[in-house]
Amino acid sequence: MDKFIDYFLNYLQTEKDAANTTIHKYRAYLERLFEYLHVTDINEINQNHLRDYLNHIRQANNYTSSSVANKINILHHFFRFLHNSGFIKVNPAVLIKTPRKRVKIPKVFNDIELEKFLAATEHNVYTKFKKYGLRDKLIFTMFAYTGLRRTELINLNWNDINLGSRYLIVKKSKNKNHYSSFIVLLDFMR
């Protein structure tokens, strides 16, 4: 079964330009799946096997609906690849539906929490790191006011930021679309 996982992960890396973290996550999940199923022929797997496994991991790990939906999406992607590549005759994941995701309203800092969050950079107990206070405050401010992801913030360059017009351009976002950037207005700059 490892060869099918390897074929799939090679496909994700070369054709889909998947991140290393995605590759690692998919490998770990698929290896656990095959350990649980104990099958010798990939064509023996059916939707009942997959539903049994999903039920098992949901109960064993107390997964939320969104976590189970994530696992089902991995199964859909993996078995669709195997079916389209001719490795399996029937896609056993095709009829498995994802559970409804609960829409969470994002938590937003109130004024007092925001003030404490931004002040945290000023109370650095390690004197050797105090020189990074301004940088840390800028990072905290960007997180608090823009909603950028960590990697989006890390990938920013100075030429992506226009302080005069109060915006920044995020070129490398999670969706890997390097050609269509999005602009974040820096409304917190006064």
N, C-alpha and C positions, 0 to 999 in steps of 0.2 A: 504493500500500500504506500510505502514511502516514495516509490517512484512516481505515483500519481500526484502526491503532494508536491514533489520536486518539479514535475512538469507544470503544474498549476502556478507555483511560485515563480518559476522562470518566466512564464507568460506574464504574470503581474509585473515583474521587474522590467522586462524588456519592452512589452507592448503597452502597458498601462502606466509605467513610470511610478509604481507604488513606492511609498516611503518604506524605509527599513523597519520602522516600528510596525507598520501594517504587515509586512512580510513576516516578522517575528510573531505577531499576534495570530495571524492566520495559521502559521505552522504549528504553534502550540495548541490551538483549538482543534485543528484537524488531526493531530497526533492523538489527542485525548479522545476524539470521536472514534478513531479506529481501535484504540485500546479497549474502549467500552464495547464496541460491536463484535470483536473477535471473528471477523469474516476473512476468508481466504480469497474469495473472488469478489471483485468490486461490483459485479453485476448481481450479486445476491442481495445487495442493500435495497430495501424498499422504504416507502414512506412510513410504515409502522415502526421500522427500526429507528428512523430519524425522530419520529414523534416520541418514542420511548426514551431516546437519549435526551431530547430537549426537556422532557418532563423530569428525568433524572437530574440533570444539571440545575434545573430551576429549583427543585426541592433541596438538593445538596448544597447549593450555594446561595439560596434565598435571593435569586435574581429578580430584578424588577422586569416589567414588561418591555422596557426599552433595551435592557441587556439581552433578553431573549430575542427580541427583534433583531438586534445586532448579530447574534449567533445564527439566526435563520438566514439573514442576508449573506453571511459567509457560506452557508450551505448552498443557497441558491446560486451564488457566483461559482463555487467550486464544481457543483454537479452540472451546471449549465456548460461550463468549460469542458468537462469530461464528455458530455453528450455531444456537444458541437464538434469536438475533436475526434469523435468516433471511438472513444475508449469504453463507453457504456452504451447499451442499447436504449435504455429508458432512463429518463431523469427522475429519480425518486423524490426530489425536493420540489418539483414543479407545483404540486398541489398543496404544499405547506404554506399557510398564510401567516403573516406576521401579526402579533397582537396589537391592539390599538395602543398607541403611545399617549401617555398623559402629557398634556401640554403644561409645562411649568412656566410660571411667570418669573422672569428673572428677578433676582434680589438686587435691590438698588440701595446704596448707602444713603442714610439720611444725613443731614448736615453735620451732626455731631460725629457720626461714624466716619464720614469722609475726612473730617478734620483730624481725627485720631489716626486714621490710616495714613494720611500724608505726613503727619507729624512723627510717625514711627521712624522715618529716616533721620530725624534730628536727634534721636535718643540712642545713638549707636554706642554701646558700652565698650566696644573695642576701639581704643584710640587710634590704632594703626589703620583702621578703615574709615575714619572720619573724613578723609580726603575724598571719599566717594559719595558723600552725602548729597551733593547737588545732582550727580548722575542718578543716584537711587531715587531721589525725589522726582526727577523727570520720568523715570521708569514707572514709579507708582502713579504719577499723575496721568501718564499715557494709558495705563491700565484702567484707572478709575473713570476717565472721561471718554475714552474712545471705544472700549470694548474689543480692542485688538487681542488676538491670541498671542501666546508667548512667542511662538516661532515667527509670527508676523512682525512682532516688535523686534526680535533678534535680527531679522533679515532687512530691517530698515537701514538705509544709507542716508547720509546728510543731504544728498541731492534729491532725495524723495520727499524732503520736508521743505515747505515754503512758509516760513514764519511771517513774511510780509502779508501774504494773502490768507494766512491761517488755515492751511490744509496740508495733508500729507497723502502720498500715493502709496498704496500697498500693492506691490508688484507680485509678490510670491505669497499667495493665499492658500488656504487649505485645499481648495479645489484644483490646485496645480495649473491653473490657467494663467500662464505667464504673460499672455498677450493682452488680456483685458484686465486692467488694474481697476481698483476702486479707490475712491477719494474719501478721506475722513476729514470732516471739517473740525477744526480745532476751536470749538466754541468756548473752551475754558480759558483761552488766552485773552486777557483783558489788558 
